[in-house]
Structures are given as structure tokens and as C-alpha cells.
């Protein structure tokens, strides 16, 4: 039986950015970006509305196909609603699930069987804020009261400075990111993000095209090896060609009760001066790497390929012992609707191209034994360490905004049984999973329904037993 709940929404009525979680919105934005209507990079979420609003206002509608005109219209309506300056929006969301499902993807789905929250937000010229107060039933992490999604943000020139707990997604993947995703709950953090992806004015760097920089410092939970350790993150991305996007990312766990936390420690962390340090003085556990997306929207069938490589160690000044993610996608139009299909592969074992790879290495550290996790879930890819995933997704979107999303995945978890503190499986496990989501706008709110079936081949996992699951989400905005 599905329990009705009110849950913190993944998007807000008036925000300076677009958070991860909305597949249909991402599909529309990516269509417009690949067609050259949007010029900024699209691989880092949240995405600022500033670039999007300027580009859609300048778009030449007459030169667009019916599919792109439909996408542009939906984005224009969304932009007017979400960038409404000085208006306070209030929203409630109801959702419920028969079984919580820990294998998450980009699409926002319920985390717990029961959640309740009311959200208020306002986007001003200088100051934006959001307050999302929620309660959940039977949480895995023991936190029944939550402020996930809450923040305050101030605009200073072309930068947003924010403090709060917001979801982030760094990378081109549709099913996961090796370094930072919405798999774990958002942690409280302070952040600095470039608002508009303007190209450099210097000729020597102008070839990079539109670029964006994001950095944050977050605080991990108390109940871990070093309570209240910090997580630093920084990402730079650019779009040197309309068809090419590139990015470099870096995160680091450091500080915490009982660990060095001074400025000199942070300086060592930034410069990578850590592997030669004494254990007591090593600044922390770092991940770093690169991702790229190349698209070819011309021809009868447009295509894009993407890849992400994140290293768990360093060799000189570059990351090493890589985890890997690869994907391909295509999209098009059928009878007045648009669709997108992707095929994605991820391997979260170190040195993944070798046979066998280095098991027991990823998302863990000889200092921070709780691993690269927050409140019991991996901060990176949903399959956690030493996993392998192959997935096929098909999204179908009508002109009225109704969408269907089919996702089929074959997942291997903790393949060698050597991943310490694995969040999903104590030992090797195989999971075959299929899910279908349908969402549509109604006069009395937006609803989304999910029906899934999983075949789990091992016991001792954080996943429910074999069988069906269902969830229902309802969102209503008070205007």
C-alpha cells in the first residue's frame, strides 16, 4: 500500500537556478543547447537561470523545428514562473512509496516511505531564499526532521554566494556521477558559483568559450569516524565549441574532530601536497578528474557521446586509479512529441580498464574510513564502490508537458566483496531493475507515478527483496 506524504520539492517556484531531478526539463534544455539556442555549458547542476533566460529571450523562433519550438515554449513558461522577482511562492508536495529504492538516478524520487514538508521561496534582484521544512517517517539515517533544499543566496556582480543544503550533480551522465550526484541527501554547505557563463575577454583564453566555476565547502554528519569532517568541492567547465563541453572536478574530505583543520592544511590540500605527509598531518582524501560531452545534432538522427573519468589517487599533478563512466544518447521527434534515448555504462572500481581492477580502493580512504559517503549513501555514483552498471533509458515528452521515462539497468554491486562500508551490499550482489515513470500537469497540481520491478540476487543488501514497487508524487503550488 502506498502511503500519502508531503515532501520537499526538487524544484521551486522562484529560484535563481534549476536543481537536478527534473528529467523532462533537462531534456528540453539539452535539446535547445545542442541546437545552439542555449550557449552555456549544461553538465553542472544547479544551472543558473541567468544564461537560460537571456538565450531564450533572444531565440529566433521561426528558424526552429516544431520540436524545438515546443521545447522553447515550455522553457519560457518555466522561466517566467521561476524567476518571478519579489514574489513569495509556497508549495506542498505529496508522495509515497511501497518500498524505498536506493539505486537512484538523475530523476528525483522519494527517499523514504513517508515525508512531509512545506516550502516557501523568493527570488529577488540581490537576495534569494528558500525554506523547506519537512518531516519523514522511518528514515534510514534517523533524521525525521529535515531542511533539505533550504538556502539563502546573495548575488555579488556575476557571482552567487549561498549557504544551505542543495542537491548538486556534476557530470554528463543520466544515471549517475562518479564524483558528485544527488544520490546522498544534500549536506549543509557554503558555495560560490559563477552566475553567467560569459567567455573570457582575454584573447589567450577566449577560445574556451562560455565557462562556469563552482566551489563549495560542506559539512558531513556527526556520526562517522571523524565527526563533522568537511567536504570541499570545485568544478570548472567550458564550451569551446557549440558541440563540445569539457569540465574538470575536484573534491576532498578533510578536517573533522581530531584532524588538522588550519589554513596551512587547506593550502596543502589545494596544492596536492598530501601523499608525502605523515598520516597525522595528511590533509585529507581527494578525488579529481574530467568529463566531456560531444554532440552532433545534424543529420537525420542527432547523437551525443559523453565520458567521465575520476581518479582516486594522484600521479604527479594528475589524478590516477580512475573510475569510468561512458554514454551515448540520441533524440528526436515523433508525431508532435519529442523523445530521448541513452545508453550508459559505469565502473566504480579503481583502474577500471585493467583485469581485474583494483577492488577495495574506490570511495574509501586509510584516514576517513567512513568513506566518500554522507548519511549512509555514496556522494558519488549510486552503485557505490566496486560496482558496474549498464543502463538503457527512454524518455518521451508530449507538447503539453506529460512525460514517460523507462529505465532498465543491470547492476553488479561490491563485486569482490572488498568495498569497506559499502552502502548497498555487504558482499557481491546482482540487480536487474526496470522502472517506468509517468508525470503530468493537472489543474490541481503535478503528479508523478512510478512502477518498478527488481530481481536482487543476494541477501544482505540495502535493497528490498525481489518484486514490484510503486511510488506516487503530487505537488501543488499556492499562487
KEPAFI-881352 format. One record per residue: x, z negated, y negated of N, C-alpha, C, O in turn. Coordinates in steps of 0.1 Angstrom, whole numbers, plus 5000, padded with zeros to 4 digits. Layout:
REM KEPAFI-881352
XZYXZYXZYXZY
...
//
This chain:
REM KEPAFI-881352
500850005012500050005000500950004988501949934987
500550084978501350094966500849994955499749984953
501849914950501549814940501549874926502549944923
500549844918500549894904501349804896501249684897
502149864887503049784878503249854865502849974863
503749784855504149834842505649824842506149714843
506349934839507749944840508349994828507750074821
509649954825510350014813510550164814511050204824
510050234804510150384805511550434804512450374798
511750554809513050614809513250684796514450714792
512250724789512350784776511550714766510650634770
511750734753510950664743510350754734510650874733
509350704726508650784717509450824705509250924699
510350734701511150764689512550714690512850594688
513450804695514850764697515750864691515450984690
517050824688517950924683518651004694519351094691
518350984706518951054717517951074729516851004729
518351154739517551174751518351104762519451144765
517751004769518350944780518151024793517351114794
518950994803518851064816517551014823516950914820
517051104833515951064840514751164841514051164850
514651244831513551344830514051484834514751554827
513751524847514151644852513651764845514351864842
512351764842511751884835512351904821512652014818
512651794814513251814801514651864802515051944794
515351814812516751864814516752014818517552084813
515852054826515752194830515452284817516152384816
514552234809514252314797515452324787515852424782
516152214786517352204777518452294783519152364775
518652294796519652374802519352524801520252604799
518052554803517652694801518052744787518652854786
517752674777518052714763519552714760520052794753
520252614766521752614764522352734771523252804764
521952774783522552884789522253024783522953114784
521053024776520653144768521253154755521053244748
522053044751522753044738521852994726522253004715
520652944729519852884719520352754714520452714702
520852674724521552544721523052564722523452624732
523752504713525252534712526052414717527252434720
525552294717526352174720526552164735525752214743
527452084740527652054754526451974760525751904752
526151994772524951934778525251854791524351824799
526551814793526851744805526951594804527251524814
526651534792526751394790525451334784524951384774
524951234791523651174787523951024784524650964791
523250974773522251044765522751154756523951154751
521851254753522151364745521551334731520351304730
522351344720521751324707520751434703520851554706
519651394696518651484692519151574680518551684678
520151524673520551594661520951744663520451834656
521751764673522151904676520951984681520752104677
520151924690519052004696518052034685517552154685
517651944676516751974666517152084656516352174653
518452084653518952184644518852324651518552424644
519252334663519252464670517852514673517652634671
516952434677515652484680514952524667514052614667
515252464655514652504643515152634638514452714631
516352674642516952804638516752914648517253024646
516152884660515952984671515053094666514053074660
515453214670514653334668513753354680514153404691
512553324678511553324690511353464695511153484707
511353564686510953694690511953754700511653844707
513253704700514253764708514353694722515153724730
513353594725513453524737512453574747511353624743
512753554760511853594770510653494770510753384764
509553534777508353434777508753304783508353194779
509653304793510153174799510853084789510552964789
511753144781512453074771511553034760511752924754
510653114756509653074745508852954750508652864741
508452954762507752834767508552714767508052604763
509852724771510752604771510952554757510952434754
511152654748511452624734510252544728510352454721
509052594731507852524726507752384731507352294723
508052364744507952224749508952134742508652014739
510152184740511252104734510852074719511151964714
510252174712509952154698508852044697508951964688
507852044706506851934706507451804708507151704702
508351804718509051674722509951624710509951504707
510651714703511451674692510651614681511051514675
509551674678508751624667508251484670508251394661
507851454683507451324687508551224687508351114682
509651254693510751154695511651134683512351034683
511551224673512451194661511551164649511951174638
510351114652509451084641510050964633509950844638
510550984621511250884614510250784608509150814604
510750654609510050544603508750504611508050404607
508350574621507150534628507450444640508450474647
506750334642506950244653506050294665504850304663
506650324676505950364688505850244698506850174699
504750234705504550134715504150204728503350294727
504750174739504450234752504350134763505050034763
503550164773503550094785503750194797503350304795
504150144808504350234819503950164832504450044834
503250224840502850164853503450244865503350364864
503950174874504550244886504550154898504350024896
504550204909504650124921505250204933505150324933
505750134942506350194954506150114967506149994966
505950184977505750124990507050064996507049965002
508150144993509550094997510450134986510450244982
511350044982512350074973513350164979513650144991
513950264972514750364978516050364970516050404958
517150324976518450304968519250434966520150434959
518950544973519650674971518950744959518050824961
519450714948518850774935519550904932520650944937
518950984923519451104917519151104902518850994897
519251214895519151214881517651174877517551104867
516751214885515351184882515051034882515550964892
514350974872514050834872512950804881511950864881
513250704890512250654900512250504899513250444895
511150434904511150284904512250224911512650264922
512850114905513950044912513449934921514049904931
512249874918511749764925510249794929509649884924
509749714938508349734942507449704930506349764929
507749614922506849574911507649544898508649464899
507249604887507949584874506849594863505849654865
507149524853506149514841506949514828507749424827
506649604819507349604806506549674796505749764799
506749624783506149694772507249724762508149644760
507249844757508349894749507849924734506849984733
508649884725508449924711509749984705510849944709
509650094697510850154692510550224679509450244675
511650244671511550314658512850384656513950324658
512750504651513950584647513950614632513150684627
514950554625515050564611516150654607516850704616
516350684594517350764590518750704593519750774596
518850574592520150504594520050404606521050394614
518950344607518750234618517750274628516650314624
518050274641517150294651517150174661518250114663
516050144667516050024676514950054687513950124685
515149984698514149984709514149844716515249794718
513049794718512849664726511949694738510849724736
512549674749511849694762511849564770512949524775
510749484770510749354777509949374790508849414790
510649344801510049364814510149254824511049164822
509349254834509449164845509249244858508449334858
509949204868509849274881509649184892509849064891
509049234903508749154915509749174926510149284929
510249064932511149064943512349154941512649244949
513149124930514249214927515449184937515649074941
516249294940517349274948518449184942519149114949
518549194928519649124922519148984916519948914910
517948944919517448814915517048804900516548704896
517148914893516748914879515348964877515049084878
514348864875513048904873512648954859511849034857
513348894849513148934835514249034831515449004834
513849144825514849244821514549304808513449314803
515749344801515649404788516249544789516749604779
516249604801516849734803516249844793515049844792
517149914787516650014778516649974763516450054754
516749844761516749794747518049824740519149824746
518049844727519249874719518949864704517749864700
519949854696519949874682521049974679522249954684
520850074670521850174667521850204652520850204646
523050224647523250244633524050374631525050394638
523650464623524350584620525250574608524850534598
526550604611527550604600528250744600529050774609
527850824590528350954590527851034602526651044605
528851094609528451164621528651084634528951144645
528550954633528650864645527550774646526950724636
527150744658526150634661526850524668527650534677
526750404662527250274667526050204673525050184666
526050164686524950104692525349984700526549974704
524449894702524549784711523249764719522149764714
523449754732522249734741522549774755523649764759
521449804763521549834777520849964779519649964782
521650074779521050214781521750284792522950264795
520950364799521450444810522350554805522150614794
523450584812524350694809524550774822524450724833
524850904820525150994831526251094826525951174817
527351084832528551164828528851264839529351234849
528451394837528851494846527751604848526651584843
528051714854527151824856526151814868525251894869
526351714877525551704889524151674886523851604877
523251714896521851684896521551564905520551504904
522451534914522151424924523051304922522851204928
524151324914525051204912526151244903526451364900
526851144898528051154891529151064897528750944901
530351114899531351034906531850914897532450824903
531650924884532250824875531250734868531450614866
530050784864529050704857527750774858527550894854
526750704864525450754866524350644863524750534859
523150684865522050584863521750514876520650464878
522650524886522350454899522250304898521250244903
523150244891523050104888522250074875522150164867
521749954874521049924862521949934850523149914852
521449964838522349974826522849834823522149734823
524149834819524749704816524749684801524849784793
524749564796524849544781526249594776527249564782
526249664765527449724760527349764745526249764740
528449784739528549834726529149974727530049994736
528750074719529150204721529350284708528750244698
530150384708530350474697530250614702530950654711
529350694696529050824701529050924689528450894678
529651034691529551144680528151194680527651234690
527551204668526151244667525951394668525151444676
526751474660526651624661527951684666529051644662
527851774675528951834682529551944673529652064678
529951914661530552024653531952064657532651974662
532252194657533652234660534652174650534252144639
535852164655536952124646537152234634536952354637
537452184623537752274612539152324612539552424606
540052254619541452294620541552414629541052414640
542252514625542352634633543052614647542652674656
543952514648544652494660543652434671543952444683
542552364667541652304676540252374676539352334684
540052464667538752524665538252604678537052614680
539252644686538952724698538152634708537452684717
538152504707537452414716535952424714535152394723
535452474703534052494700533452364698534052264694
532052354699531352224697531952114707532152144719
532151994702532751894710532051764707531451744696
532151674717531551544715532451434721533151464731
532451314716533151204721532251084722531551054713
532351014734531550894736532550784742533350814750
532350664737533150554742532250424742531350414733
532450334752531650214752532550104759533450124766
532049974756532649864763531449774768530649724760
531349764781530149694787530649574794531849554798
529749484796529949354803529249354816528049374817
530049324827529549314840528949184843529049094834
528249164854527549044856528448924859529648934861
527748804860528548684862528848664877529948614880
527948704886528048674900528948784906528448874913
530248774904531248864910532548794910532748684906
533648864916534948794918535448744905535948624904
535448824894535848774881534648784871534348894867
533948664869532748674862532848734848533948714841
531848814844531848874831533048964828533448974817
533549034838534549134836533949244827532749254826
534849324821534449424812534649564818535449584827
533849664814533949804818534149884805533249894797
535249944804535550034793535350184797535750214809
534750264789534450404792534750494780534450454769
535350614783535550704772535450844778535850874789
534750934771534551074776534551174764533951144754
535251274766535351384756534951514763535351544774
534051594757533651714763533551824752533351794740
533751954756533752064747533152184753532952194765
532752274744532152404749532952524742532452574733
534052554748534952654741534252794742534552884733
533452824752532752944753531252914755530952814761
530353004751528952974754528652954769527752884773
529453014778529253004792530052894799529952874811
530952824791531852724797531852594790531852584778
531652484798531752354793532752274801532852284814
533552194795534652114801534551974796534151954784
535051874804534951734799536051654807536451694818
536551554801537451454807536851314805536351284794
536851234815536251104815537250994820538151024828
537050874815537850764820537050634819536450614809
537150554829536550424829537650324834538550364841
537450194830538350094835537649954835537049914826
537749884847537349744848538549664844539649684848
538349564835539349474830538849344825537549324825
539649254822539249124816538449044827538649064839
537548954822536848864831537448734831538648714828
536748634835537248494836538348484846538248514858
539548434841540748424850541648544849542648544856
541348644841542148764840542548784825541948734816
543748844823544148864809543248954801542749054806
542948914789541848984781542349024767541549064758
543649004763544049024750544249174746544049264754
544549194733544749334728545849404735545849524737
546949324738548049384745547749434759548149544763
546849364766546349404779545549534777545649624785
544649544767543849654765544749774761544449894765
545849754753546749854750547449914762547650034763
547849824772548449874784547449954792547850054798
546149914792545149984799544950124793544850224800
544950134780544750264773545950364776545750484778
547150304776548350394778548650414793549550484796
547850354802548150364816549350284822549850314832
549750184814550950104818550449994826550349874822
550050014839549549914847550149904861550349794866
550450024868550950014882552249944883552549894894
553049934873554349864874554249724870555249654871
553049674866552949534862552849444874552549484885
553149314871552849204881551349204883550649244875
550949164895549549154898548749074888547649114884
549348964884548648874874548548934861547648904853
549349034858549349104845548849244844548649304834
548449294856547949434856546649434848545749344850
546449534839545249524831543949554838542949504833
543949634849542649654855542549764865543649814869
541349814868541049914878540550034870539450024864
541250154871540850264864540450384872540950404883
539450464867539050594873539150694862538850664850
539550814865539650914855539551054861539851064873
539151154854539051284859538451384850538251364838
537951494856537551614848536251674855536051654867
535451734846534351824852534251944844534651954832
533552044850533452174844532152244848531752214860
531552314840530352394843530552534837530752544825
530352644845530452774841529152844845528652834856
528552914835527252984837527353134835528153174826
526553204841526453354839524953384839524253414849
524353374826522853394825522453534826521253564826
523353634825522953774825522653824839522653744849
522153944840521854004853520453964857519653894850
520054004869518753974874518553834878517453774876
519553774883519453634888520653554881521753574884
520253464871521353384865521853284875521153234883
523153244873523753144882524753064873525153094862
524952944879525952854873526652784884526052744894
527952754883528652674892529352554884529652564873
529452444891530052324885530852244894530652254906
531652164889532552074897532951954890533051954877
533251844897533751724891534751664901534551654913
535951624895536951554903537351434896537851434884
537251314903537551184897538651114905538451104917
539751074899540851014906540750864906540350804896
541050804917541050654919542450594916542550474916
543450674913544750634910545450724901544750824896
546650704898547350804889548750834895549350764902
549150954891550451004895551051054882550751164877
551950974876552451014862551350984852550850874851
551051084845549951074834548651124839547651114831
548551174851547351234856546651154867547351094874
545351164869544751104880545151164893545651274894
544951084904545251134917544251074927543450994923
544451104940543551054950542051074946541250984945
541751204945540451244939539251234949539451244961
538151204943536851224948536251354943536651394932
535451424950534951554946533551574946532751524955
533051664937531651704937531551844933532251884923
530751924939530652074937529152114938528452054946
528852214929527452254930527252394924528152444917
526152454928525752584922524252574919523452504926
523852644909522452644905521952784901522852864896
520752814902520152934897518752904892518152794896
518152984883516852954877516253084874516853194874
514953084871514253204868512753174864512353064861
511953284865510553284861509753344872510153434879
508553284874507553334884506153314879505753204878
505453424876504053414872503753314861502853234862
504553324851504353234839504953094840504753014831
505553064852506252934853507752954854508253074856
508452844853509952854855510352764866509652674870
511552804872511952724883513552714883514152784876
514052614890515452594891515752554905515052464911
516852604911517352564924518752524923519552594917
519152414930520552374930520952334945520152294953
522252354947522852314960524052234956524952284948
524152104961525252014956525951944968525251904977
527251934967528051864977528851754970529451784960
528951634976529751524970530451454982529951434993
531751424979532551344989533251234981534051254972
532951104984533450994977534550914984534750794983
535350994993536550934999537750984991537751104986
538750904989539950944982540651054990540651065002
541351144982541951264988541051334997541351375008
539851364992538751415000539051555007538451575017
539951635001540251765008541051745021541051835029
541751635023542551615035541751575047540551535045
542251585058541551555071542451465079543451515085
542151335081541051265074541451225060542551215057
540451205051540751155038541151005039541150945049
541450945027541850805026540650715025540150695014
540150675036539050585036539450445031540550405032
538450375026538650235022539350225008539950125005
539350335001540050344988539150354976539450284966
538150424977537250454965536450334961535950254969
536150324948535250224942535650084946534749994947
536950064949537349924952538749904946539350004941
539249784946540549754939541149624945540349534949
542449614945543049494950542849374941543049264945
542449404928542149294919540649264919540249154922
539949364915538449354914537849384927537349504930
537749284936537249304950535749334950535249374960
535049294940533649324939533349474938532249524940
534449544934534349694934533749744921533349674912
533649884921533149954910531649954911530950054913
531049834909529649814911529049724901529849634895
527749734898527149644889525749594895524949684898
525649474896524349414902524049474916522849504918
525049494924524849544938524649684940524349734951
524949774929524849914931526049984925526649934915
526450094931527650164926527350224912526350274909
528450204903528350254890528450404890527950474881
529150464900529350604901528250664909527150644907
528650744920527750814928526850714936527350614941
525650754938524650674945525050644960524650544966
525850734966526250714980527350614982527750584993
527950564971528950464971530250524977530350644979
531150434981532450484986532350545000531450505008
533250635003533450695016532250765021531950775033
531450825012530250895016530351045015531351095009
529451115021529451255020527951295019527151255027
527651385009526251425007526151575005526951634998
525151635011524751775009523351775005522451725012
522951834993521651834989521151964984521952044978
519851994985519252114980518052064972517151994977
517952114960516852074951516152194945516852294942
514852194944514052294938513052234929512252154932
513152284916512252234906511352344901511852454899
510052314899509052414895508352364883507752254884
508252434872507652374859506652484854507052594852
505452434851504452524845504552514830505152424824
503852614823503852614809503252494803503552454791
502352434810501652314805502452184807501952074803
503652194813504452074815504252004828504851894830
503552064837503452004851504652044859505052164858
505151954867506351994874506251934888505651834891
506952004897507151964911508651974914509352064910
509151874921510551864924510751834939510351724943
511351924946511651904961513151874962513951954957
513551764969514951734971515151704986514451614991
516051774992516351755006517851715007518751785001
518151605013519551555014519951515028519251455035
521251545032521851505044523051415039523951465034
522951285042523951195036524651115048523951065057
525951105046526751015055527250895047527850925036
527050775051527450655043528550585050528550565062
529550535042530650445047531150505061531150435071
531650625060531850705073532850635083532650645095
533850565078534750495087534550355088535250285095
533450305081533150155081534250075074534349955077
535050135065536150065059535950035044536749975038
534750075039534450055024534049915022532949875025
534949835016534649695014533549675003533549744993
532549595007531449564997530549674995529849684985
530449775004529549885003528149845000527649755006
527549904990526249864985525049904994523949854993
525350005003524250065011524350045026523350035033
525550035031525750035046526949955049528049975044
526849855059527949775063528849865072530049835073
528349965079529150055087528650195086527850225077
529150285094528750425093527250435095526650375104
526650525087525250555088524950695084525650745074
523950765090523550895086522150885081521250815087
521850955070520450955064520051105062520751175055
518951145067518251265064517051235056516151165060
516951285044515851245035515251365028515951465024
513951365026513251465019512251395010511551305014
512151444997511151384988510551494979511251594976
509351474976508551564967507951484956507251384958
508351524943507751454931506851554924507251664922
505751504919504851574910504551494898504251384899
504751554886504451494874503551584865503751704865
502651524857501851604848501351514837501151394838
501151574825500551504814498951504815498351604819
498351394811496951384811496451324798497251274790
495151324796494651274783494851124782494951074771
494951054793495150914793496550874798496750764803
497550964795498950924798499651034807499051134810
500851004811501551084820501751014834501950894834
501551094844501651034858502751114865502951234863
503351044875504351104884504151044898504050914899
504051124908503751074922504951124930505251244930
505451044939506551074948506151044962505550934965
506351144971506151124986507451154992507951264990
507951075001509251095007509251055022508450975026
510151115029510351075043511851065046512651155042
512350965053513750945056513950915071513050845077
515050965077515450935090516850865089517850935086
516850735091518050655089518550615103517850555111
519850655106520350645120521050515123521450495134
521150425114521850295116521050175111520350195101
521350065116520749935111521849875102522949925100
521449765095522449705086522649785073523749775067
521649855069521749935056520749865046519849795049
520949905033520049865023518949955021518149945011
518750055031517650145030516550105040516850035050
515250135037514250095046514350175059515050265060
513550125069513550195082513050335081512450375070
513150415092512650545092511150545088510350455091
510750655081509350665078509050715064509950755057
507750715061507350765048507450655037507350535040
507550705025507450615013506650685002506650815002
506150614993505450674982505550584970505750464971
505550654958505550574946504650644936504450774936
504150574926503250624916503650564903503850444901
503850644892504250604879503250654869502750774869
502850574860501950604849502450554836502850434835
502550644826503050604813502050634802501450744802
501850544793500850564782501550514769502050404768
501450604759501950574746500850544736499950624734
501050434728500050394718500450454705501550434700
499550534699499950614687499150554675499350594664
//
